[in-house]
Amino acid sequence: MSRPGQRSSGQRSSDQRSSDQRSSGQRSSGKEESGERADGKGAEVANKEELYPPGRLLGVDVGAVRTGLARTDPFRLFPTPVGTFSPKQALLEIEHQVKHEGPVAAVIVGYPLSLEGEKTHGTQHVEKFIRQLKKRLPGLPVLTMDERFSTKIARRLLVESGVPKKKRAQKGRVDVAAASWILQEFLEANPEWNTAV
């Protein structure tokens, strides 16, 4: 039983409750204690680097006979052609790029679909290539990009860039141009991968 003038342990003064509420309201979100910036930008940078790791992007136009390969600059601003290979040689070249040509953030593989968005005959070649690539380089992110018009657009780009007809007819010329186009389209559709943004 409480003595006169003494509050029981279950009763707290309104001043004390108000003080507790003020203290609770002034507590930080935990970002400063954890080393993150209070404005959240430190966390955003960390998350972006985790989601979009630094390094080049490789673009691949897979074919049953020839496979075009392109890569971006380290800042992922624009693509440049690497070359045309057989599918097996392309796997070896990608491995070489990853291990000896600086960090590679991801590989972007053209994924052929019909006008209706359905899989095509070429899709099975692409899916087989992706399986082999993931088996060879299991830690490397592999993304796909709709390439249903890549070959036609690559031919048009070669014409517009002034490449002579004889050179346009060379084997592999269109394939490597298509790989570059795949990368360009990916960067335009996914600006968050651009490290300069």
C-alpha positions in Angstrom: 0.0 0.0 0.0 1.4 3.4 -1.0 2.2 5.9 1.6 0.7 9.4 1.4 2.6 11.5 -1.1 4.3 8.4 -2.6 3.5 7.1 -6.1 3.3 3.4 -6.7 5.8 1.8 -9.1 3.1 1.4 -11.7 2.4 5.1 -11.7 4.7 7.5 -13.6 4.5 11.2 -13.6 3.3 12.9 -16.7 6.5 14.9 -16.7 8.5 11.6 -16.8 6.4 10.2 -19.6 6.8 13.4 -21.6 10.5 13.2 -21.1 10.6 9.6 -22.3 8.5 10.5 -25.3 10.8 13.3 -26.2 13.9 11.1 -25.9 12.3 8.4 -28.0 11.4 11.0 -30.7 15.0 12.3 -30.8 16.6 8.9 -31.4 18.4 8.6 -34.7 17.2 6.1 -37.3 20.3 4.0 -36.8 22.0 5.1 -40.0 24.6 7.3 -38.3 25.5 4.6 -35.7 25.9 2.0 -38.5 28.2 4.3 -40.4 25.7 5.3 -43.1 24.9 8.9 -43.9 21.9 10.3 -42.2 20.5 11.5 -45.5 20.4 7.9 -46.8 22.8 8.6 -49.7 25.4 6.4 -48.3 23.0 3.5 -48.3 21.9 4.3 -51.8 25.4 4.3 -53.1 26.1 1.0 -51.4 22.9 -0.6 -52.7 23.6 0.7 -56.3 27.1 -0.8 -56.2 25.6 -4.1 -55.0 22.9 -4.1 -57.6 25.0 -2.7 -60.4 28.6 -3.7 -59.8 31.4 -1.7 -61.5 32.9 -3.0 -64.7 32.2 -3.4 -68.3 29.2 -4.9 -69.9 29.5 -7.6 -72.5 26.9 -7.9 -75.3 26.4 -11.2 -77.1 24.5 -12.0 -80.3 24.3 -15.8 -80.3 23.9 -17.7 -83.5 24.0 -21.4 -84.4 27.3 -20.8 -86.4 28.6 -17.3 -85.5 28.3 -15.3 -82.3 29.0 -11.6 -82.2 30.6 -10.1 -79.1 30.8 -6.4 -78.0 31.8 -4.6 -74.8 31.3 -1.2 -73.2 33.9 1.1 -71.9 34.5 0.9 -68.1 32.0 3.7 -67.5 29.4 1.8 -69.6 28.7 4.8 -71.9 29.0 3.2 -75.3 29.7 -0.2 -76.9 32.6 -1.2 -79.1 32.9 -4.5 -81.1 35.2 -7.3 -79.9 34.8 -9.8 -82.7 32.9 -12.7 -84.1 33.4 -16.2 -82.9 31.9 -19.7 -83.0 29.6 -20.2 -79.9 32.3 -22.3 -78.2 35.0 -19.7 -79.0 32.7 -17.0 -77.7 32.5 -18.7 -74.3 36.3 -18.8 -74.2 36.5 -15.1 -75.2 34.0 -14.1 -72.5 36.1 -16.0 -69.9 39.2 -14.2 -71.2 37.4 -10.8 -70.9 36.4 -11.5 -67.4 39.7 -12.7 -66.2 42.2 -10.6 -68.1 40.5 -7.5 -69.5 39.3 -5.9 -66.2 36.1 -6.4 -64.3 33.0 -7.4 -66.1 29.7 -6.5 -64.3 27.4 -8.5 -66.4 26.8 -10.2 -69.8 23.8 -9.1 -71.9 22.6 -11.8 -74.2 20.3 -11.1 -77.1 17.1 -13.2 -76.7 15.2 -13.8 -80.0 11.4 -13.7 -79.9 8.8 -13.6 -82.5 6.6 -10.6 -83.3 4.1 -12.1 -80.9 6.6 -12.4 -78.1 6.9 -16.2 -78.5 10.1 -18.2 -78.5 11.7 -18.9 -81.9 14.0 -21.6 -83.3 17.0 -19.5 -82.4 15.9 -19.3 -78.7 17.1 -22.8 -78.0 20.6 -21.8 -79.2 20.6 -18.8 -76.8 19.3 -20.8 -73.9 22.0 -23.5 -74.4 24.7 -20.8 -74.6 23.4 -19.2 -71.4 23.5 -22.5 -69.6 27.1 -23.1 -70.7 28.1 -19.6 -69.8 26.7 -19.9 -66.3 28.3 -23.3 -65.8 31.7 -21.8 -66.9 31.4 -18.6 -64.9 28.8 -19.3 -62.2 29.3 -15.9 -60.4 28.8 -13.7 -63.4 25.3 -12.1 -63.9 23.8 -13.0 -67.2 20.9 -10.9 -68.4 18.8 -11.1 -71.6 17.6 -8.4 -74.0 14.9 -8.6 -76.6 16.7 -8.8 -79.9 13.9 -9.6 -82.4 15.0 -6.8 -84.7 18.7 -6.8 -84.0 20.0 -8.2 -87.3 17.8 -5.9 -89.5 18.8 -2.9 -87.4 22.5 -3.9 -87.4 22.4 -4.1 -91.2 20.7 -0.7 -91.4 23.3 0.8 -89.1 26.1 -0.5 -91.2 24.6 1.1 -94.3 24.0 4.4 -92.4 27.6 4.4 -91.1 29.0 4.2 -94.6 30.4 0.7 -94.5 30.9 -0.5 -98.1 28.6 -3.2 -99.4 31.5 -5.6 -99.8 32.5 -5.2 -96.2 28.9 -5.5 -95.0 28.8 -8.9 -96.7 31.8 -10.2 -94.8 30.9 -13.0 -92.4 30.5 -11.8 -88.9 30.2 -8.1 -89.7 26.4 -8.1 -89.0 26.8 -10.3 -85.9 29.2 -8.0 -84.1 27.2 -5.0 -85.1 24.1 -6.7 -83.6 26.0 -7.4 -80.4 26.9 -3.7 -80.1 23.2 -2.8 -80.8 22.1 -5.1 -78.0 24.3 -3.4 -75.6 23.2 0.1 -76.7 19.6 -0.8 -76.4 20.2 -2.3 -73.0 21.9 0.8 -71.7 19.1 3.1 -73.1 16.4 0.9 -71.5 18.3 0.6 -68.2 20.1 3.9 -67.4 20.7 2.8 -63.9 23.6 0.6 -65.3 25.3 3.7 -66.6 27.9 4.5 -63.9 28.1 8.2 -65.1 24.5 8.8 -64.1 
